[in-house]
Structures are given as C-alpha cells and as structure tokens.
Amino acid sequence: MEGTDMGAMLGTIERIWRYPIKSTGGELLDEAAVDARGLVGDRLYAVRDAEGKFGSGKNTRRFRRMPGLLHLRSRYRGKTVTELPELLDPDGAPVPDPTAYVRRYLDRNDVEVACEGTGSHFDQLPLSLLTTATPDWVRAAVPGMPVDERRFRPNLLVRTPPGTPPFVDDEWLDAPATVAHPGRVRLGDTVELT
C-alpha cells in the first residue's frame, strides 16, 4: 500500500474484513472485490426498525442503538453476494431465519434484516481503513484490556512500521490546500482511494 502523492510505502494490508449485515461481527477474507461502493457485499444488509432506522452501536438521525448486534456474526455462504447472508448466533451457529432470530434476540417485533435500498448502510464512507498503530496505542494506554480491531469496524487492517503514530490513517487522505490534488492511497495495482 502506498501513498501516491508521496510515492512512499505506507504499510501492508494484514487483514480484510467484510460485514454483510451492518453492526454484526463480520467475516475475515483472503481477498475481496472492490467497486465504487467499497468491498462488494459489505454492509449491504442491516437490521432495520419500523421507523426505517438501522441497527448500530449509536443513536443518530439514521441509526438506532441496538445493543448485542456485535455479538452476532454474518457471512456469505459462497463466493457470491446475491442472496441474504447467513447470520450466526453468539456461539457461531447459523440461524435458519435471520429476521425471526433478530426479533427474538433483541426482543423487538419491529425489526427485520433488510437489503440496502436508496440509503446507504455506511456510517460515513464506503471503505474503512485502520492501521495497526491505533489499536496498538489503545493496548498501551489501557494495559490488560483486550482490544479487538473489529470494534473499529475496519474493512482493511494495515500493518504499519514500528513507531507509526496512532490515527496516522486520518492524515493519509486529508485533502491538501487545493481540492485539485486530494490525498490518494493505492492498494495494489488497481485500487486507489481518494
């Protein structure tokens, strides 16, 4: 992975995560297709309530806090993302009917597992990148506390060199003084983030 404005190697992609159902624990991938929407199939589904709000870890105008979703996992059964992903309970067992299970699990009859329509299920951007420097910093700041990178919800965990400051990834894509030359990061030969 390199910064195209600097031409410098910034780090190496260590893990790829996809979250088929928003706010559930995702699936670890060896490779992933990328399009303008981000990783193909990422957060394509969400738990939606009767008001049209999506299950999340926070309350905003678009999201409703639904505690416990992170204890569930979701994955696609095969290589394609054309059908409803599989939902796994806290023990890792697949459930036969994701909507029925989520209703019982959350004790709410007004929720369903729904495919993305006109509104994106993303919090902010279609691809989330996190360097190892940030969770390493958290581990050092709170010794003995387990730090799971998935709590940050990254699609890409990037291994950075020792001594890299935390949150450096925020600087990689900051636009400089002119919008004509925004920050760019290249992933391999074909994917460029702007």
Backbone bond lengths (Angstrom), bond angles and torsions (degrees), N, CA, C in turn:
res aa  C-N    CA-C-N  psi(-1)  N-CA   C-N-CA  omega(-1)  CA-C   N-CA-C  phi
1 M - - - 1.437 - - 1.514 107.80 -
2 E 1.303 116.56 128.80 1.461 119.05 -178.96 1.511 111.46 -136.07
3 G 1.335 114.62 152.83 1.458 121.15 174.45 1.508 108.14 -86.35
4 T 1.336 117.52 121.55 1.456 120.01 -174.71 1.525 112.28 -72.51
5 D 1.340 117.80 -28.44 1.461 118.73 178.18 1.524 111.18 -72.05
6 M 1.329 115.66 -30.42 1.452 119.76 -177.81 1.517 111.27 -99.35
7 G 1.348 116.66 -24.73 1.451 120.31 -175.75 1.515 111.71 71.34
8 A 1.314 118.78 13.06 1.456 122.71 -176.41 1.518 110.67 -100.20
9 M 1.329 115.83 147.03 1.455 121.12 174.86 1.524 107.56 -74.63
10 L 1.325 117.29 122.54 1.462 122.06 -175.87 1.515 112.61 -95.80
11 G 1.321 117.09 -28.45 1.448 120.80 -178.39 1.519 110.74 169.56
12 T 1.330 114.87 -175.45 1.456 122.29 -178.42 1.518 109.02 -125.15
13 I 1.310 116.61 134.87 1.465 119.34 178.05 1.527 107.99 -68.17
14 E 1.325 114.44 118.87 1.460 121.02 -178.13 1.527 112.11 -94.83
15 R 1.335 116.76 -40.76 1.461 120.99 -179.92 1.529 110.04 -143.18
16 I 1.334 114.37 149.10 1.460 122.27 175.95 1.527 106.87 -119.76
17 W 1.327 115.82 124.27 1.464 122.05 179.54 1.527 109.57 -117.23
18 R 1.321 115.40 139.08 1.457 121.20 173.02 1.522 106.79 -128.78
19 Y 1.326 115.61 140.36 1.454 122.82 -178.02 1.530 108.30 -119.33
20 P 1.340 118.32 86.83 1.467 120.29 -176.00 1.532 113.35 -55.57
21 I 1.347 116.79 -40.36 1.455 120.78 176.25 1.521 107.23 -111.76
22 K 1.317 116.03 116.57 1.467 122.30 -176.56 1.527 111.38 -48.43
23 S 1.321 114.79 139.81 1.464 124.92 175.36 1.518 114.59 69.97
24 T 1.330 117.70 7.70 1.454 120.10 169.84 1.520 107.40 -101.21
25 G 1.328 116.03 160.83 1.464 119.19 174.09 1.513 107.72 -63.96
26 G 1.286 117.15 140.42 1.459 120.72 -172.20 1.502 114.36 -95.71
27 E 1.312 113.25 -157.58 1.456 121.40 -179.68 1.522 109.31 -121.65
28 L 1.321 115.41 140.10 1.457 122.87 177.74 1.523 107.77 -86.21
29 L 1.335 116.38 129.10 1.460 121.57 -176.34 1.521 111.47 -116.98
30 D 1.327 115.61 151.38 1.464 120.65 172.73 1.523 110.87 -83.18
31 E 1.330 115.89 -29.39 1.454 122.48 179.22 1.518 108.09 -156.93
32 A 1.316 116.34 161.78 1.456 120.45 -179.94 1.519 110.04 -152.29
33 A 1.314 115.08 144.61 1.461 120.54 172.85 1.525 107.78 -80.30
34 V 1.331 115.52 145.53 1.461 121.62 -178.88 1.519 108.07 -126.18
35 D 1.342 115.26 135.17 1.458 119.99 172.95 1.526 108.25 -132.97
36 A 1.306 117.95 -169.85 1.469 121.04 -176.58 1.528 112.17 -61.90
37 R 1.329 117.58 -20.65 1.451 122.53 -179.95 1.528 111.38 -86.62
38 G 1.312 118.59 -8.42 1.468 122.75 -177.45 1.508 110.19 113.12
39 L 1.345 117.35 -147.96 1.462 120.05 176.03 1.525 107.62 -67.69
40 V 1.303 116.65 131.54 1.458 120.91 -178.09 1.528 108.96 -60.35
41 G 1.337 115.86 124.45 1.457 122.32 178.42 1.512 115.27 89.83
42 D 1.327 118.06 -5.26 1.460 120.75 -177.83 1.522 110.92 -72.31
43 R 1.331 116.22 127.54 1.467 123.64 177.32 1.539 111.60 51.69
44 L 1.322 114.84 31.51 1.461 120.32 179.02 1.532 110.64 -72.04
45 Y 1.323 116.06 -24.43 1.461 122.38 177.82 1.515 108.91 -117.63
46 A 1.328 115.21 158.10 1.465 120.99 177.12 1.515 108.42 -153.08
47 V 1.328 115.09 161.97 1.454 120.34 171.25 1.528 105.34 -86.06
48 R 1.317 115.98 120.48 1.466 121.66 -175.59 1.524 108.93 -117.36
49 D 1.343 115.60 138.15 1.464 119.07 178.71 1.531 110.31 -97.38
50 A 1.334 116.05 179.55 1.468 121.73 -175.97 1.520 112.91 -63.37
51 E 1.339 117.78 -23.49 1.466 121.48 177.84 1.525 112.04 -86.26
52 G 1.340 117.31 -0.13 1.457 120.99 -179.91 1.516 113.73 84.57
53 K 1.339 117.81 9.26 1.465 120.57 178.26 1.521 109.23 -87.07
54 F 1.338 115.12 147.59 1.457 121.44 -176.87 1.522 110.75 -97.98
55 G 1.332 115.32 140.56 1.454 121.31 178.84 1.509 110.78 -61.70
56 S 1.336 115.76 135.19 1.458 122.03 -174.75 1.519 108.71 -154.92
57 G 1.329 115.37 -178.38 1.456 121.34 173.71 1.517 111.35 -92.52
58 K 1.330 117.45 2.65 1.467 120.64 -176.10 1.522 110.25 -144.99
59 N 1.315 115.35 163.87 1.461 122.45 174.85 1.523 109.30 -104.69
60 T 1.329 116.22 124.82 1.464 122.24 173.96 1.527 106.01 -141.74
61 R 1.310 117.07 -172.21 1.465 117.95 178.35 1.532 111.35 -67.50
62 R 1.348 118.53 -24.63 1.470 122.17 -178.80 1.526 113.75 -103.45
63 F 1.331 116.78 -23.37 1.462 120.47 -172.26 1.520 111.45 -119.13
64 R 1.325 114.97 148.45 1.456 121.47 176.97 1.519 107.88 -122.08
65 R 1.316 115.79 131.60 1.458 121.03 178.51 1.531 108.81 -64.29
66 M 1.328 115.14 124.69 1.470 122.10 177.29 1.522 107.23 -131.42
67 P 1.344 115.98 86.25 1.467 119.91 -177.29 1.528 112.00 -56.35
68 G 1.312 115.22 139.99 1.458 121.34 176.72 1.511 115.06 104.47
69 L 1.326 118.23 -16.93 1.466 118.85 -178.10 1.530 111.75 -61.59
70 L 1.325 117.83 -33.99 1.465 120.15 -178.20 1.534 111.76 -66.69
71 H 1.327 117.40 -18.48 1.467 120.09 178.20 1.522 111.76 -79.13
72 L 1.329 116.67 -10.76 1.456 122.06 175.96 1.522 108.13 -95.20
73 R 1.330 116.90 162.28 1.465 120.68 174.89 1.513 108.72 -128.60
74 S 1.316 115.26 159.07 1.461 119.51 175.06 1.516 108.83 -138.06
75 R 1.324 114.60 151.35 1.468 120.79 179.52 1.520 108.62 -158.83
76 Y 1.314 114.69 158.72 1.453 119.57 172.86 1.518 107.55 -90.33
77 R 1.314 116.78 143.10 1.465 121.27 -175.51 1.523 112.29 -69.77
78 G 1.311 117.39 -36.66 1.456 120.60 -177.56 1.515 110.18 -126.17
79 K 1.295 115.89 -156.12 1.462 121.00 -179.25 1.522 112.30 -82.33
80 T 1.338 118.02 -15.34 1.461 120.44 -178.46 1.524 110.54 -97.36
81 V 1.314 115.29 158.75 1.464 121.03 -179.49 1.523 110.23 -119.52
82 T 1.317 115.71 34.06 1.459 119.85 -175.09 1.521 113.43 -89.11
83 E 1.315 118.37 -10.16 1.457 119.58 -179.72 1.521 110.27 -124.64
84 L 1.316 115.83 167.56 1.449 122.76 179.73 1.529 109.77 -52.50
85 P 1.337 117.44 130.08 1.462 118.53 178.55 1.517 111.21 -68.80
86 E 1.295 114.17 161.73 1.453 121.58 177.29 1.528 108.61 -80.58
87 L 1.316 116.88 136.64 1.461 122.68 175.19 1.512 107.40 -105.55
88 L 1.343 116.01 134.23 1.457 121.24 179.71 1.518 109.76 -114.37
89 D 1.321 116.50 138.27 1.459 121.37 -179.44 1.534 110.24 -72.75
90 P 1.333 119.14 176.53 1.469 120.62 -178.03 1.527 114.82 -57.91
91 D 1.349 117.31 -22.15 1.468 120.81 177.67 1.524 112.31 -89.33
92 G 1.343 117.53 -1.75 1.462 121.42 178.94 1.517 114.69 90.31
93 A 1.334 117.56 7.60 1.463 120.72 179.27 1.526 110.15 -87.79
94 P 1.336 117.83 134.66 1.470 120.53 177.15 1.528 110.64 -64.61
95 V 1.336 115.90 143.57 1.463 120.61 177.36 1.526 107.66 -103.59
96 P 1.347 117.75 144.57 1.469 119.24 -175.86 1.524 114.38 -71.27
97 D 1.334 117.55 -33.47 1.465 121.09 -177.04 1.530 108.05 -133.17
98 P 1.350 118.16 100.06 1.467 120.60 -175.37 1.532 114.45 -55.59
99 T 1.327 118.37 -42.80 1.464 119.96 -178.97 1.528 110.75 -65.65
100 A 1.316 117.90 -46.92 1.468 120.72 179.40 1.528 110.48 -60.69
101 Y 1.330 116.29 -41.34 1.464 119.45 -179.53 1.533 111.20 -64.63
102 V 1.338 116.64 -46.72 1.467 120.49 -178.37 1.531 110.47 -62.64
103 R 1.308 118.04 -37.01 1.471 120.58 177.93 1.531 110.94 -61.83
104 R 1.320 116.64 -44.31 1.478 119.80 177.51 1.526 110.83 -68.65
105 Y 1.320 116.08 -45.25 1.473 121.83 -175.55 1.529 111.51 -61.83
106 L 1.332 117.02 -43.53 1.468 121.38 -179.67 1.533 112.40 -89.04
107 D 1.328 117.10 -6.44 1.465 123.07 -175.77 1.533 110.19 54.66
108 R 1.352 114.19 48.54 1.472 121.45 178.99 1.519 108.67 -140.10
109 N 1.308 116.40 124.91 1.467 120.46 178.87 1.521 112.93 -87.91
110 D 1.328 117.59 -3.95 1.467 120.50 -175.56 1.525 113.00 -99.05
111 V 1.335 118.62 15.83 1.463 120.68 -178.28 1.524 110.71 -114.28
112 E 1.336 114.27 155.75 1.462 121.58 175.49 1.515 109.08 -150.57
113 V 1.319 116.19 155.79 1.455 120.93 172.48 1.518 105.71 -87.56
114 A 1.335 115.75 117.13 1.460 120.91 -171.74 1.520 111.63 -127.03
115 C 1.320 115.37 144.62 1.457 122.00 176.26 1.530 109.41 -76.51
116 E 1.306 115.52 149.38 1.466 121.20 178.75 1.517 110.38 -59.16
117 G 1.321 115.30 135.49 1.464 120.87 176.35 1.510 109.31 -108.82
118 T 1.317 116.43 -121.40 1.456 120.02 -178.65 1.523 112.54 -78.03
119 G 1.330 117.73 -23.81 1.466 120.38 -179.90 1.511 111.22 -103.46
120 S 1.316 116.07 133.35 1.460 122.14 -179.79 1.522 111.00 -67.49
121 H 1.310 116.32 149.06 1.462 121.92 175.31 1.529 112.02 -88.13
122 F 1.324 117.89 -1.96 1.462 120.55 -178.77 1.516 110.73 -74.92
123 D 1.323 116.04 146.12 1.460 120.64 176.04 1.525 109.98 -67.05
124 Q 1.335 116.12 -46.92 1.455 119.63 -174.92 1.520 112.35 -139.47
125 L 1.319 117.65 -58.76 1.459 122.16 -175.40 1.526 110.64 -126.33
126 P 1.329 118.26 159.42 1.458 120.34 -176.15 1.527 115.87 -77.07
127 L 1.297 119.18 -8.01 1.466 120.54 178.66 1.520 108.01 -140.12
128 S 1.314 115.54 129.73 1.458 120.74 -178.25 1.517 109.48 -112.16
129 L 1.310 115.68 128.94 1.453 122.47 -176.82 1.526 108.28 -121.95
130 L 1.323 117.28 137.04 1.461 123.52 178.93 1.511 108.23 -137.49
131 T 1.328 116.78 135.91 1.460 119.53 175.36 1.527 109.30 -91.31
132 T 1.314 116.41 158.44 1.467 121.14 176.33 1.520 110.97 -66.52
133 A 1.328 117.67 -19.58 1.466 120.91 -178.18 1.527 111.86 -63.38
134 T 1.325 118.05 -34.42 1.467 120.37 -177.15 1.529 112.22 -71.66
135 P 1.346 120.51 -53.84 1.472 117.73 176.89 1.530 112.43 -63.12
136 D 1.345 118.25 -31.28 1.469 120.25 175.54 1.521 110.72 -62.08
137 W 1.339 116.29 -40.39 1.467 121.32 178.18 1.531 110.58 -64.25
138 V 1.348 116.51 -41.90 1.468 120.46 178.75 1.527 109.84 -63.51
139 R 1.343 117.59 -43.22 1.468 120.94 178.53 1.528 111.26 -59.63
140 A 1.328 116.90 -40.64 1.475 120.61 178.99 1.524 111.11 -69.75
141 A 1.335 117.74 -35.03 1.466 121.38 -178.41 1.526 112.18 -74.27
142 V 1.344 116.53 -29.13 1.465 121.10 -178.31 1.533 108.44 -129.35
143 P 1.351 116.87 74.09 1.472 119.94 -177.13 1.533 111.81 -58.00
144 G 1.315 114.97 142.09 1.454 120.57 178.19 1.523 114.49 84.30
145 M 1.318 117.38 -10.88 1.466 120.98 179.36 1.527 108.45 -91.27
146 P 1.339 117.61 123.62 1.465 117.91 177.99 1.529 110.71 -66.75
147 V 1.320 116.50 137.01 1.464 122.12 -179.96 1.525 107.42 -122.63
148 D 1.316 115.40 111.70 1.457 121.72 179.71 1.525 107.52 -99.47
149 E 1.314 116.79 120.49 1.473 121.27 -178.08 1.520 112.31 -55.89
150 R 1.338 118.10 -28.17 1.466 120.84 -178.32 1.525 112.13 -64.84
151 R 1.342 118.00 -20.22 1.463 119.82 176.27 1.529 110.70 -63.59
152 F 1.335 116.54 -23.95 1.466 121.69 176.93 1.532 111.02 -84.62
153 R 1.321 117.77 -11.28 1.466 125.48 178.37 1.532 113.74 61.39
154 P 1.349 118.48 40.77 1.468 117.79 -179.39 1.523 112.33 -77.47
155 N 1.319 115.70 150.64 1.457 120.15 166.81 1.522 109.11 -85.94
156 L 1.326 115.24 -38.18 1.461 120.26 -178.39 1.518 109.46 -123.09
157 L 1.329 116.22 124.86 1.461 121.06 171.08 1.517 105.68 -100.65
158 V 1.329 116.03 119.94 1.460 121.99 -175.16 1.521 109.50 -107.27
159 R 1.329 115.91 120.15 1.468 122.08 176.13 1.520 107.38 -75.04
160 T 1.335 116.37 120.50 1.464 121.74 179.51 1.523 109.33 -109.00
161 P 1.324 117.39 159.75 1.464 120.65 -178.93 1.532 111.91 -63.85
162 P 1.331 117.23 152.63 1.463 120.24 176.40 1.526 110.60 -53.94
163 G 1.322 115.46 141.96 1.461 120.62 179.65 1.524 113.76 89.46
164 T 1.333 117.42 -3.87 1.465 120.06 177.67 1.529 107.90 -67.05
165 P 1.331 117.74 131.11 1.474 119.47 -179.44 1.526 111.67 -70.42
166 P 1.351 116.82 151.92 1.459 119.28 176.84 1.525 110.40 -64.52
167 F 1.311 115.62 153.88 1.473 123.92 177.26 1.537 112.84 64.25
168 V 1.333 117.74 17.17 1.462 120.85 179.21 1.527 111.03 -61.49
169 D 1.340 116.16 -28.52 1.465 120.00 179.80 1.528 111.91 -61.27
170 D 1.338 118.08 -26.02 1.471 120.41 175.52 1.527 110.93 -62.67
171 E 1.314 116.69 -33.31 1.468 121.34 -178.47 1.524 112.67 -78.04
172 W 1.324 117.40 -27.56 1.458 120.23 -175.43 1.519 112.54 -60.15
173 L 1.305 117.17 -37.12 1.459 119.60 -174.12 1.518 113.17 -109.44
174 D 1.343 117.90 7.68 1.464 119.70 175.06 1.516 108.80 -63.57
175 A 1.320 115.88 132.34 1.467 119.51 177.97 1.519 108.82 -72.52
176 P 1.331 117.65 134.64 1.457 119.72 175.15 1.532 110.58 -70.43
177 A 1.292 116.73 -171.42 1.470 122.45 -174.08 1.524 113.37 -54.19
178 T 1.325 118.25 -30.43 1.466 119.33 179.52 1.516 109.83 -112.01
179 V 1.291 116.76 139.74 1.458 121.93 179.82 1.534 110.41 -72.51
180 A 1.318 117.51 -17.40 1.466 120.93 -179.34 1.522 112.09 -64.36
181 H 1.329 118.16 -23.35 1.467 121.65 -178.08 1.523 110.47 -130.66
182 P 1.357 117.56 70.34 1.468 118.79 179.65 1.524 110.73 -68.75
183 G 1.329 116.18 163.47 1.458 120.52 176.42 1.518 110.00 -64.57
184 R 1.321 116.39 145.84 1.463 121.38 180.00 1.512 109.35 -136.43
185 V 1.323 114.91 144.02 1.447 121.83 174.57 1.517 106.98 -129.62
186 R 1.311 116.48 132.27 1.466 121.30 -179.05 1.527 109.27 -104.69
187 L 1.340 114.85 132.58 1.449 121.93 176.14 1.521 107.75 -110.58
188 G 1.291 117.82 106.71 1.459 120.62 -177.16 1.524 110.62 66.53
189 D 1.333 114.94 -147.31 1.462 120.02 -176.33 1.519 113.98 -95.52
190 T 1.346 118.41 -14.94 1.457 118.51 -169.51 1.516 116.20 -121.39
191 V 1.320 119.20 -19.13 1.460 120.74 -175.29 1.520 110.08 -108.36
192 E 1.337 115.24 129.08 1.455 120.51 177.17 1.525 108.80 -128.67
193 L 1.307 116.25 129.05 1.456 122.11 176.93 1.514 108.76 -98.61
194 T 1.319 116.44 134.13 1.455 121.42 177.35 1.507 109.23 -120.21
